[in-house]
């Protein structure tokens, strides 16, 4: 009499299946938001989608690739400026300019990556910030786009988006939702791929990863370029929603990097769910504490410090480790079936 246990490798969990159903309902509800939400709520929802996208991209860089950048505002601003330049100087339709801005920013990120990847650790972080400042100063010298004071999108170009302000706002919102979902889906697929595994190996130990056959330089460069392209598309949509660009607003380290890092740290770095939860927490804090003036920023800093001390993996990371929850099925799991005795399953 012989016994053997059969097993199979799976990723899905009961929680992830429920999350998939609930997530699908939420996506449908968000897509239909113009039918049942007022314009102010839709505006806030659009802002939240932007921050979910930016935080997810930063989480991909730092949480999965170990690249702590404080200069992602460089590509946010670049995306907005590319959209305005395409529309004002070359007559490119704004909605077409959004993916083109992402493509152009990705190409421009290639030579930048050659420079910043010569730096390590804190020097890399400082280098990305310096690059962003250079981009801001260059934008301030573009007289055709308003120089230091910026420029508004001409009304003739604005009307190509929609005949009324309400329609334009809804179109921009739907585009933001589409780009946000594209970013989340791409990150989900990346983290389940061999490239994602290579990135996590690089994050944990770059020397060990390279000795295992990982092309470290190419993997990091591709990650940096992909994050730049995503940030640029979101930046283009930010400029389109504001209908105006200026160097200080679109290359703001506070708005497009500091808040993004706060969201990721609070929600949970190194997890797809983290930026989503972090964005919800950030906007809840913003709506309740923003009337405090300067004390608002102090409160955010205090919350970040407390979170890093007592929940270094973020709010979601704390509960995920405590209750073994995984809403996005990334990790592989071994599922062992009941043992088989002489061809008959036991139990």
C-alpha positions in Angstrom: 0.0 0.0 0.0 1.5 3.3 -1.0 0.5 6.9 -0.2 1.3 10.0 -2.1 0.2 13.6 -1.6 -0.6 15.7 -4.7 -0.1 19.4 -4.8 -0.4 22.3 -7.1 1.0 25.9 -7.3 -1.6 28.6 -7.1 -1.7 32.4 -6.6 -5.4 33.1 -5.9 -6.8 33.2 -2.4 -10.5 33.4 -1.2 -9.8 37.0 -0.3 -8.4 37.8 -3.8 -11.4 36.3 -5.5 -13.8 38.4 -3.4 -11.5 41.4 -4.0 -11.7 40.8 -7.8 -15.5 40.8 -7.7 -15.7 43.9 -5.4 -13.0 45.7 -7.5 -14.9 45.0 -10.7 -18.1 46.6 -9.2 -16.1 49.6 -8.0 -14.5 50.1 -11.4 -18.0 50.0 -13.1 -19.2 52.4 -10.5 -16.3 54.8 -11.1 -16.8 54.6 -14.8 -20.4 55.5 -14.4 -19.7 58.2 -11.8 -20.8 61.1 -14.1 -24.3 59.6 -14.1 -24.7 59.6 -10.3 -22.2 61.9 -8.7 -22.0 65.7 -8.8 -19.1 67.6 -10.4 -17.4 68.4 -7.1 -17.2 64.8 -6.0 -16.1 63.7 -9.5 -13.3 66.3 -9.3 -12.1 64.9 -6.0 -12.3 61.3 -7.4 -10.2 62.4 -10.4 -7.6 63.8 -8.0 -7.6 60.6 -6.0 -7.0 58.6 -9.2 -4.1 60.8 -10.1 -2.5 60.2 -6.7 -3.2 56.4 -6.8 -1.4 56.3 -10.1 1.6 58.4 -9.0 1.9 56.6 -5.7 1.7 53.2 -7.4 4.5 54.2 -9.8 6.6 55.4 -6.9 5.9 52.2 -5.0 7.0 50.2 -8.1 10.2 52.2 -8.1 11.0 52.1 -4.4 9.0 49.2 -3.1 9.8 46.7 -5.8 12.9 48.0 -7.4 14.6 49.7 -4.5 15.0 53.0 -6.4 14.1 55.7 -3.9 13.4 58.7 -6.2 12.5 62.2 -5.0 12.3 63.6 -8.4 9.3 62.1 -10.1 7.8 65.6 -10.4 10.2 66.0 -13.3 8.1 63.7 -15.4 4.8 65.0 -14.1 5.8 68.5 -15.2 7.3 67.2 -18.4 4.0 65.5 -19.4 2.0 68.6 -18.8 4.4 70.8 -20.8 4.6 68.3 -23.6 0.8 68.3 -23.9 0.6 72.1 -24.0 3.5 72.3 -26.4 1.9 69.8 -28.7 -1.5 71.6 -28.7 -0.2 75.2 -28.9 2.8 74.8 -31.2 1.8 71.8 -33.3 -1.9 71.4 -33.1 -1.9 68.0 -31.6 -5.4 67.1 -30.1 -5.1 67.1 -26.3 -6.4 63.5 -25.8 -4.0 62.2 -28.3 -1.2 64.2 -26.7 -1.6 62.2 -23.4 -0.1 58.9 -24.6 2.3 60.8 -26.8 3.6 62.7 -23.8 4.1 59.4 -22.0 6.1 58.0 -25.0 8.2 61.1 -25.3 8.9 61.3 -21.6 10.0 57.6 -21.6 12.4 58.3 -24.4 13.8 61.4 -22.6 14.2 59.3 -19.4 16.7 57.0 -21.1 19.6 59.5 -21.2 18.6 60.8 -17.8 18.8 57.2 -16.4 22.4 56.9 -17.7 23.2 59.9 -15.5 21.3 59.1 -12.3 22.2 55.4 -12.2 25.8 56.4 -11.7 24.7 57.3 -8.2 23.8 55.0 -5.4 21.6 55.2 -2.3 21.0 58.7 -1.0 23.0 60.2 -3.8 20.6 58.7 -6.3 17.6 60.3 -4.5 19.4 63.7 -4.4 20.3 63.3 -8.1 16.7 62.7 -9.1 15.7 65.8 -7.3 18.4 67.8 -9.0 17.3 66.6 -12.4 13.7 67.7 -11.6 15.0 71.2 -10.6 16.9 71.4 -13.9 13.7 70.5 -15.8 11.8 73.2 -13.8 14.4 75.8 -14.6 14.3 74.9 -18.3 10.5 75.1 -18.3 10.8 78.6 -16.8 12.9 79.7 -19.8 10.4 78.5 -22.4 8.9 81.9 -23.5 6.6 80.2 -26.0 4.9 78.5 -23.1 4.8 81.5 -20.8 8.2 81.3 -19.2 8.1 81.5 -15.4 4.5 82.6 -15.2 3.1 79.8 -17.3 0.4 79.8 -19.9 -3.3 78.7 -20.2 -4.6 76.3 -22.8 -6.3 78.3 -25.7 -10.0 78.1 -25.7 -10.1 76.7 -29.2 -8.0 73.7 -28.1 -10.1 73.3 -24.9 -13.3 73.0 -27.0 -11.9 70.1 -28.9 -12.3 68.1 -25.7 -16.0 68.9 -25.3 -18.5 71.6 -26.2 -19.3 72.4 -22.5 -17.3 72.6 -19.3 -19.3 69.8 -17.8 -18.6 67.5 -20.8 -14.9 68.4 -20.7 -14.6 67.6 -17.0 -16.3 64.2 -17.5 -14.0 63.3 -20.5 -10.9 64.2 -18.6 -12.1 62.2 -15.6 -12.8 59.1 -17.7 -9.3 59.5 -19.3 -7.8 59.7 -15.8 -9.6 56.6 -14.7 -8.4 54.7 -17.8 -4.8 55.7 -17.3 -5.0 54.9 -13.6 -6.4 51.4 -14.3 -3.8 50.9 -17.0 -1.0 51.7 -14.5 -2.4 49.4 -11.8 -2.9 46.6 -14.3 0.6 47.0 -15.7 2.1 46.9 -12.2 0.1 43.8 -11.3 1.4 42.0 -14.4 4.9 43.2 -13.8 5.0 42.0 -10.2 3.8 38.5 -11.4 6.4 38.3 -14.2 10.0 37.3 -14.2 11.0 40.9 -14.5 9.1 41.7 -11.3 10.9 38.8 -9.6 14.2 40.2 -10.9 13.4 43.7 -9.5 12.6 42.3 -6.1 15.9 40.4 -6.1 17.7 43.6 -7.1 16.0 45.5 -4.2 17.0 42.8 -1.7 20.6 42.3 -2.8 21.9 43.8 -6.0 25.1 41.8 -6.0 23.4 38.5 -5.4 20.9 39.2 -8.1 23.6 40.0 -10.6 25.5 36.8 -9.6 22.3 34.9 -10.3 22.2 36.1 -13.9 19.9 39.2 -13.6 20.8 42.0 -15.9 20.6 44.6 -13.2 21.4 47.7 -15.3 18.8 46.9 -18.0 16.1 45.9 -15.4 16.5 49.1 -13.4 16.7 51.3 -16.5 13.5 49.8 -18.0 11.8 50.3 -14.6 12.8 54.0 -14.5 11.7 54.6 -18.0 8.3 52.9 -17.5 7.7 55.0 -14.3 8.6 58.2 -16.1 6.2 57.4 -19.0 3.3 56.7 -16.5 4.0 59.9 -14.5 4.1 61.9 -17.7 0.7 60.7 -18.8 -0.7 61.6 -15.4 1.0 65.0 -15.6 -0.5 65.6 -19.0 -4.0 64.9 -17.4 -3.2 67.2 -14.5 -2.4 70.0 -16.9 -5.5 69.3 -18.9 -7.7 69.4 -15.8 -6.2 72.7 -14.6 -6.1 74.1 -18.2 -3.0 76.0 -17.2 0.7 75.2 -16.6 3.5 76.9 -14.7 6.9 75.6 -13.6 6.3 76.0 -9.9 2.9 74.2 -10.0 3.7 71.3 -12.3 7.3 70.6 -11.0 6.3 70.9 -7.4 8.2 68.5 -5.2 5.6 69.0 -2.4 2.5 68.1 -4.5 3.8 65.4 -6.8 6.5 63.7 -4.7 6.3 64.5 -1.0 2.6 63.7 -0.8 3.1 60.6 -3.0 5.8 59.3 -0.7 3.5 60.0 2.3 0.7 58.1 0.7 2.9 55.1 -0.1 4.5 54.9 3.4 1.2 55.3 5.2 -0.6 52.7 3.0 2.1 50.2 2.7 5.3 50.2 0.6 6.0 47.1 -1.5 2.4 46.2 -1.9 0.0 47.1 -4.7 -2.8 47.7 -2.2 -0.7 50.2 -0.2 -1.0 53.2 -2.5 -4.8 52.7 -2.9 -5.4 52.6 0.9 -2.9 55.4 1.4 -4.7 57.7 -1.0 -8.0 57.1 0.8 -6.3 57.9 4.1 -4.5 61.0 2.7 -7.7 62.5 1.2 -9.6 61.8 4.4 -6.9 63.6 6.4 -6.9 66.4 3.9 -10.6 67.0 4.0 -10.7 67.0 7.9 -7.4 68.7 8.7 -6.7 71.1 5.9 -8.4 74.0 7.8 -5.6 73.9 10.4 -3.3 75.8 8.1 0.4 75.1 8.7 -0.5 72.7 11.5 -1.9 70.4 8.8 1.5 69.6 7.4 2.8 69.1 10.9 0.0 66.7 11.6 0.8 64.7 8.4 4.4 64.5 9.4 3.5 63.3 12.9 1.2 60.6 11.4 4.0 59.5 9.1 6.5 59.2 11.9 4.0 57.3 14.1 3.2 54.9 11.3 6.9 54.2 10.5 7.6 53.5 14.2 4.6 51.2 14.9 3.7 49.9 11.4 6.9 50.2 9.3 5.1 48.2 6.5 2.2 50.7 6.4 -1.4 50.3 7.5 -2.2 47.7 4.9 1.1 45.9 5.5 0.4 45.6 9.2 -3.1 44.1 8.7 -1.9 41.9 5.8 0.8 40.3 7.9 -1.4 40.0 10.9 -4.4 38.4 9.2 -2.6 36.9 6.1 -4.6 38.9 3.6 -3.6 39.2 0.0 -6.1 41.1 -2.3 -3.8 41.1 -5.3 -2.7 37.5 -5.9 1.1 37.9 -6.6 2.9 35.4 -4.4 2.8 31.7 -5.3 1.3 29.3 -2.8 1.6 25.5 -2.6 -1.8 23.8 -2.2 -1.5 20.2 -1.0 -4.4 17.9 -1.7 -5.4 14.9 0.4 -3.0 11.9 0.2 -3.8 9.2 -2.3 -3.5 5.6 -1.1 -3.4 3.0 -3.9 -5.3 5.3 -6.3 -7.9 6.2 -3.7 -7.9 9.8 -2.2 -7.9 9.6 1.6 -10.0 12.2 3.4 
